[in-house]
Amino acid sequence: MAATSRHDAWQAGDRYEAYMGRWSRQLAPRFLDFLGAEENLDWLEVGCGTGALSSAILARSNPRSLVAIDASEGFVAMARENLPDPRADFMVGDAQALSVESASRDVAASALTLNFVPDKKKALGEMTRATRPGGTVGFYVWDYPGGGMGLMRAFWTAAAALDPAARDLTEDKRFPFCTPDGLTALAKDAGLTKVDCVPVEMPTMFRDFDDYWHPFTLGAGPAPGYCVSLAPDARQRLKEKLSDSLPRQADGSIVLEARAWALKAKTA
Ligand SMILES: C[S@@+](CC[C@H](N)C(=O)[O-])C[C@H]1O[C@@H](n2cnc3c(N)ncnc32)[C@H](O)[C@@H]1O
C-alpha cells in the first residue's frame, strides 16, 4: 500500500486546523507529559504542521531553542505567524533529509507525521542523527490499525460501504505499522534504546453533526481530500450515511474516542 496518497492534502492551515489541528492541539500536552523532558533543552520538531505540538513545547517545556520543520510552506507560514517566539525557528524541509547538524539537539519530537513520510525509517534515522547521545526521541501517531481514531474510522466505514475503492484509502490499510510492536521495531531499527510505547487517549466532542461533517468538506487531510473528490450526489449520499450511523448524545452532540500511540526512546 502506498505511503502517500493524492488525498494527503497539506496546504491550507486554517482548513487543517478545523479538521485535525483542533484535536492534535489537545493531544500535544498529553504527549509532553509522557515524554517528561526537562526544561532549557534544545528541541527539534519534525512535521510541525501549523504548530500544534510546537505551541505546547513553547508553553510547557520552556525550551532553550526549538527548530521546527515541515514540508508544507503554507503550514510553516501559519506556525511562524502564530508563534512569534524568539526561541523558535520554523523551516520548510523534508523529514528524510533534515538540514540540522548531527548531535545538535537534546530532544527530537514528531506529532502525527511519521506515517505520512514516504521513508519513515529514514525520517526516524534523521531525528536520531540530529539528537545528542543520551538524548530523547519521541513521536506519536494515531492508532489507525486499532480503529482508535473514531472520527476517521466512522468516516471511512461509511465511505467504503458506498464505494469499495475507498477501502484502499483508509489509514488502517495504508499505515499497518502504527501498532506498539510496529513502532517499537521502527525505533529499534533506528538504533534507539529504552523504547517505551503507550496509548494516549482523549475524547473528540462535536456539538452536532455539522460540526463533525463540515471539516471533511474542506479538503485538508486524507479523508477530507477523498470527500471533496466525490461528485456532489456521491458526497450527499456519504453525508446521509454518516449522519444515520453516528451515535448521538441526548443533546445531539457526538462523542468519539481518539487513541494515539506515543513512543519515547533514548539515543545511544
Ligand atoms: C497530520 S499533519 C501533523 C501536523 C502537526 N504535527 C500536528 O500535530 O497537527 C502531518 C504533517 O506532516 C507533514 N509532512 C508530510 N510529509 C513530510 C515530509 N516528508 N517532511 C516533512 N513534513 C512532512 C505535512 O506537511 C503535515 O504538516
The ligand as a Tripos MOL2 file, in Angstrom:
@<TRIPOS>MOLECULE
LIG
   27    29     1     0     0
SMALL
NO_CHARGES

@<TRIPOS>ATOM
      1 C1         -1.2640   15.2200   10.2260 C.3       1 LIG1
      2 S1         -0.1650   16.5450    9.9180 S.3       1 LIG1
      3 C2          0.5110   16.7930   11.5670 C.3       1 LIG1
      4 C3          0.8850   18.2260   11.8090 C.3       1 LIG1
      5 C4          1.1910   18.6000   13.2590 C.3       1 LIG1
      6 N1          2.3780   17.9260   13.7380 N.3       1 LIG1
      7 C5          0.0270   18.3290   14.1660 C.2       1 LIG1
      8 O1          0.1680   17.5750   15.1260 O.co2     1 LIG1
      9 O2         -1.0400   18.9140   13.9510 O.co2     1 LIG1
     10 C6          1.1580   15.7810    9.0360 C.3       1 LIG1
     11 C7          2.2600   16.7330    8.6860 C.3       1 LIG1
     12 O3          3.3400   16.0320    8.1120 O.3       1 LIG1
     13 C8          3.9510   16.8840    7.1670 C.3       1 LIG1
     14 N2          4.7910   16.0620    6.2960 N.ar      1 LIG1
     15 C9          4.4010   15.0480    5.4870 C.ar      1 LIG1
     16 N3          5.4690   14.5370    4.8410 N.ar      1 LIG1
     17 C10         6.5590   15.2260    5.2610 C.ar      1 LIG1
     18 C11         7.9680   15.1800    4.9820 C.ar      1 LIG1
     19 N4          8.4500   14.2820    4.1230 N.pl3     1 LIG1
     20 N5          8.7810   16.0330    5.6050 N.ar      1 LIG1
     21 C12         8.2960   16.9520    6.4760 C.ar      1 LIG1
     22 N6          6.9810   17.0560    6.7880 N.ar      1 LIG1
     23 C13         6.1260   16.2000    6.1950 C.ar      1 LIG1
     24 C14         2.7620   17.5280    6.4780 C.3       1 LIG1
     25 O4          3.1210   18.6920    5.7530 O.3       1 LIG1
     26 C15         1.8650   17.8070    7.6740 C.3       1 LIG1
     27 O5          2.1090   19.0710    8.2350 O.3       1 LIG1
@<TRIPOS>BOND
     1     1     2 1
     2     2     3 1
     3     2    10 1
     4     3     4 1
     5     4     5 1
     6     5     6 1
     7     5     7 1
     8     7     8 2
     9     7     9 1
    10    10    11 1
    11    11    12 1
    12    11    26 1
    13    12    13 1
    14    13    14 1
    15    13    24 1
    16    14    15 ar
    17    14    23 ar
    18    15    16 ar
    19    16    17 ar
    20    17    18 ar
    21    17    23 ar
    22    18    19 1
    23    18    20 ar
    24    20    21 ar
    25    21    22 ar
    26    22    23 ar
    27    24    25 1
    28    24    26 1
    29    26    27 1
@<TRIPOS>SUBSTRUCTURE
     1 LIG1         1 GROUP 0 **** ****
